[in-house]
C-alpha cells in the first residue's frame, strides 16, 4: 500500500528494533514514519525531521510518542484502536487460566521427568468459576474480558475513573475503588494506558492488599506494575501467582528476578499476536499514513487538534 504512493525504506531486522539514531536519521529524510511501540519518537527526533508530517504507530497505545511535541509541530499522530480488543482479551483470559491452574508449571514439571504418579495434592491451583475478577481499567479490552468472565459465572468488579453503565448492565460489573478491588478480587487484570499517573499504580502497598490466593495479570503496559515489588510478593508467596505479557524493560533482561520464580507465567508481549489481528493492524497503520500524506484526515488520528492549528 505504501509503495504505491511513496518511496519506502524498511528496517530489515524485524526481530530487533532499530536503534534510536537509525530512526532519527531516517525521519530526517521522510514525510511519514510508520513506527512500533518499541520506537521512541520524541521532540529531539521531530526537531530534526523538518519534512515529517505523519507518525503512524502500529499499536493502540502511543506512550512511545511525544504527542504534545508532534502537535506543536503540526505532525499528525495515528494509532490502530479497536482492532486488537478481542485478541488481547483472549490472551488475558489465557493467562488467567494458565496461571490459576498452573498449566505452564505443570508442563515443565512433566517434561523434566518429575511426574511419578497421580497425587491428590499435585499442582493444586485456584478455581476460576464463581471467583471474583477485578478489572483495572474498563475500556474496550477490560469490557471484553468481563464478557468472558460472565461465561464462567464470575463476579466482576472494576476500577476506572469513569463509570461504565453499559458494562454494569451487560455483565453485572460493579464499580469500586482500586483498594476495594484489590482486597476483594481473586483475579486482578490490568488494562490501563501508561501515563504519569498510572506508572507503578500497582506497587508494594497495593500488592499487600491482595489475597494470598489472588492472581495478578498484566497485558497493558509493564510500568503500570512495580516489577521489583511484584517479584518480592511472588517470592514470599504473599500472592498466589502472576501472568505477565508486558514488562518495565522489554525485552525482559536475564537479570530479572521474575525469571527464577515458578509462580509466574512470562510472555514476550504477544497480546495482539494473531495472524488476523497483526495483519489488520499493519493495514490500519498504512491507511493512516497514506491518508495523511495525501492531504486527507487519517481514519485513526490521535491529535485531532493538529488539523485546527
KABEL-V124684 format. One line per field, one symbol per residue. phi: phi as a letter, one per 30 degrees, with the letter a starting at -180 (. if undefined). psi: psi as a letter, one per 30 degrees, with the letter a starting at -180 (. if undefined). A space follows every 50 residues. Layout:
phi=???
psi=???
//
This chain:
phi=.dddbadcccddcddbddeeddddddddcbcbbcbcddcdccddddedcd ddcbcccdaddbddcdddddddchcdcbbbdidceddddedddddedddd chddddddedddicdcadbdcdhdccdcdidcccccjcdededdddddde dciddccbcaecdbedddddbidcdbdeddeddcddbcbcbbdcbddcdh ecbeddddddddcdbcbbbcbeddcdddddedddddhdbdabbbcbbdbb dddddddddccdcbccbdhcecdcedddddeddddddedddddcicdddb cdcedddcd
psi=eeffglkkkkkfiffkkkleeeeeeeefglflkjllffkjjaeeeeefif fkfkjjkilelhffkjeeeeefghkkklaileegeeeeeeeeeeeeeeee gheeeeeeeeffgfjelkkfgkhkakkekflkkkjjjhaeeeeeeeeeee fgglkkkkkkfkkieeeeeeggkkklleeeeeeekfkkkkhlljleffkh ejaeeeeffllfglkkkjgdkeffkjeeeeeeeeeghflellkkfllekk lklffkfefgkfhkkklhigegileeeeeeeeeeeeeeeeeefgglkkfi keieffff.
//
